[in-house]
């Protein structure tokens, strides 16, 4: 490991010729005491656990992990499910409306729509009011898949939040919505 004296930060320049002149070798014996601390036996995550973002992410990881396991046979990822669910509940929705609702960039959605269309789950039709836009609708196969998938996802969310009462679960959802809709 090398220390870049000018930046006073540890770095790993691996003796790159451009940086070698600025760096000096750092051995464990030369490390400052705060860096050469004893091994950590129990991780203190109390600061992270006090953060909304950290807790929301940890909860999301648990739910997404269950989702990926249970939706693997259907070949659905979280974003596929979200796109298809919005189309299922909003027949005729446009790509622009999907992007806005899911906070997606249009180029990222184009490939997703194409893949779902190739799977026979949705169709594009001319929009009734805007000739530049296309409305999206589920096929019969897409509707059947979404009925099954939405039932499975409702069950997995109950499983993921089993330690919460129904009222606590509703409150958590409402509070999270206040954060991201605010």
N, C-alpha and C positions, 0 to 999 in steps of 0.2 A: 504494500500500500504506500502511496506517496501523499505528501502534504504540499499543497500549493501555497507557499508562504505569502504571496501577495494577496491571496483571497482568504487566508486563514480558515480554510475549510479542507476537510479531508477529501481527496480525490483519488482516482485510479487512472493515471495517465499512461500506465504501462510503458513508461520510458519513451513516449512518443517524442520524436526529435524536436517538435515545435514547443513542447512544454517541459522537456527534460531539464533545461537550464533553470527554470523557475522552481522545480520541485526538489525536495530533499527526502531521503528515505525516512520512513517513520516505522520504528519497531515498537512492539508492545511495551517495552521498558521505557520508551521515550514518550508514550502517550500521556496526555494530561489525566489526572485522577478521575475526572468526571466521565472520560471516555473509557478508561481501563477499569470500569467498575466490576464488581463481582457478578457472577452469573445470576440471572433473574430466575427465581424459583416459582413465583406466582405473579402473573401479569396483572398490573394495575390498569384496568381499562375504565376506571371511574369517570375520567374526564370525557372520554368518548361516549360513555353510556349516559352522560348528561346532555348530549347533543341530539336534537330532533333528527337531523339528517342521518346520523349513524344508526339510530334506532329504527328509523323508517327503512333504511337500507338492509339492516339485519332481518327485519320482518319480511321485507320483499324477497330476500334471498331464500328464506324458508318456504314461502309460498311458491316462488318460482321453481324451486327444487322439486316440490311436490307436483307442480304443474307439468314440468318436463317429464317426470316419471309416468304420470297418469295419461298424458296426451301423446306419448311417444307412438303408440299404436295408430293413432289418428293422424300422425305426421304433422301435428300443429305445434308451432312455437308461440310464445306469448304474443308477439306482434301479429302473427297470422290470426290467432284467436280474436284479438282486439279488432282487427280490420273486418273480419267476417261477422263479428258480433254487431258492430255498428251498421254494416250493410243489412244484416238480418233484421235489426230493429228500425232501420231507416231505408227501406227499399227506394232506390233512385238517388241515393246520396252521391255526390260527386267526389272525385279525388281531392279537390281543393278542400272540401268540407272534412274529409277524412284526415288530411294533413293537419288542419286546424284543430280538430277534436283530439288527435293523438300526439300533437306536437312533433310531427314528422316533416322532413324536408321532401318536397315533391320528387326529386330524383331517387330518393330511397324508397318511395312508395311505388314508383312505376314498375320496377322489377318484381316487387311483391305482388302487385295486381296481376301482372303477366303470369307469374308462377301459379297463382291461385286459379286463374282462368284456364291455364293448361291442365290443371288437375280436374277441371270440370266443376268447380265449386261456385264460380260466379260468371256473369256475362256483362259485357259493356253494351249499352244501347245509347242512341242519340238522346240528348237531354231535351225535354219537352219545351223548355223556355230559352235555353242558351245553346245555340248551334255549335259553339266552340267547345262545349263541355260534353262529357259522357256520363250517363247515370249508370250506377252499378247495382246489380241485383243478384241475389243468390239463385243458383239453379236448384232443382228439386234435391239433388245430391248434397248441395251446400246447405240447404235448409235442414235436411235430415241430420247431417253432421253437426250442425250448430245446436239443434235440439239436444242431441246426446252430449255434446261438448259442454254446453252451458249447464246441464244437469250435473255432469262430472265436476266441473269447476266450482259450482255452488257447494257440492259435498266436500271437495278438497279444502275450500276456504273454511268450512266449519271444522274440519279436521285440524287444519293449521292453527286455528284460533280456539282450540278445545279448552284452553285454560281460561278463556273469557266467557262471561255470561252473554246471553243474547243482547242484553241492554249494553254491556260494555263493548261488544263488537260493533253495534250500531253507533255508539258514541265515538269509538276510535275512527270509524269510517267518516263520520261527520266532521270530526276534528281534522283529519288528514285532508279532507276536501276543503276545509276553511284555509288550510295552509297553501295548497296549490291553486285554488281558485281566487285567492285573495289578492 
